[in-house]
């Protein structure tokens, strides 16, 4: 699971959960993989993601490095910044661990890089 | 001539030509007049014409032709006919209740030599049908209509009945009629039996020997003017032979049609009881056309024996249909062509009891587990993206966030590298295949997609919703897709169509395309035997690469193992034309942009608009 995916996911499908966002990450295996850098793609993606959530997730995994906590208004021209964003969004992969609902502490296991978001019948 | 007169003359000439074409009559000076624009075909009634023509003289006859926008009036002599033409040419009909919604009707008159013999729907009843006029009194009618509480929703009701049917309101007593299977579940009666107010009526039917068995199921339908019910034969195995139906609140014409095409429009007066047996019950379809009025022979209304027609406006009509549930569901009628039971028996398909498991259990066993088992083989056969799905994805703005709900092996996730695409699927086996191919995926259910409200620019859901086993669940899946779309976001849905040969072009499924495995052969008899013991449902097993015989079925998937061939059965609900569109239209804040048929699927594109 990349942090891009984490940025999208919520546990609001559980009965009674309002936002369920962002999910906490508890990781036992994180791997770094190489992905080709495409500045155009990253630039287009930035407005679509929740920056604060990305930054906190990267921090919790110890991979935020010097990624700024706030978005700079002129990030489009900032190649270094785009590279850092590219790295945390696409190159940090949680292989094993759990996603945790912020409201109920319900755990969703991540196994072989794939989060399992299935609910039991009584949770829906 | 003034402009209006010229126009009137032109219209007069045109109507004469129409007459010549339709009836082969040439007009000269005669006592008969053609009344163009004044016919049953454009909602003009006999009463209205009588009022208009009476002042001109004594009318011998008015002949109205079904479905035609003209009629004929015959005066006792030529001079009266002439004076009618002079004084009434181009006259406007006074707007009455029936015509208030349309612009005023102008009548154009011309002389005709003779009047065509009126082709009359003489109220001949099809074999097996009995009609009893005034079966209930006005007081009983009021009492019966009062005893239906339309606002109360029985919590036991499973599915379709909770959503109001598009064409009418429906309530069930005794047993719920399930529209998804056109059947009842005889093992699960509703707590709410037939209302006690019906008892005296039912006792009367028994004592007069109109029926022989006391019904235990009641369906109440309420039709507004303009609403109808499509042609159908009540499922043979679901109900005993006798069907009785009371018409309350309004008269209506019910259309019975024989398989050979013979058509019997039957006039059901208000407070009458219609009894269907034999041919009319088992072989003929019955339907109510969605109209606001019916053409009715006058003889049905008066003792007058003359076969004249008139137009009757429909009012709100409530029908009480009483039936007895057949248990066990075994029908031995003389109409095997129309008999679900005998057809199934003949084709050696399993038929034991109706589905006793819950929808979830059915889907777990016949969808989720099957996909886990066949994931790899399934994935190997699913490599060619459908062009119109690819076209949808390629048409989205670069950078759009898109989710593929039920992504399978992820064959659409990499189609357009300009998109930020995610996939999810119920099957962890298939999800793993997508993940290996480098796609971002998770495991989730189509009814609970773990994304925030309004968080995606587009969503696709290809060949997924037909695996849900009730209409309510299929609807919920669509609502869930709408929920995650942003306002202005678009969704593309594909579901398998029942009709696999649209416009005489067989779909790839029937043609056996290269996208499907070669070893999936037609071996139905074997499949059916395999299943009989272990599947306690009334789902039939589909014969691969043939047309679908029913909407809910099990489709075999053959897997060649190392030692033996295994057969898995996937549950499908195949969609009728416009069924998917209608489900989409039921959602609030949704605009349906496109509906099309592609590769044996019904497809809809909708936009979330609020």
Interface residues (C-beta under 8 A of the other chain):
Chain A: X1 X2 X4 X5 X8 X9 X10 X11 X12 X13 X19 X20 X21 X41 X44 X45 X48 X112 X113 X114 X115 X116 X117 X118 X119 X121 X124
Chain B: X360 X398 X399 X401 X418 X420 X422 X424 X426 X428 X431 X432 X435 X440 X441 X442 X443 X444 X445 X447 X448 X449 X450 X451 X452 X453 X455
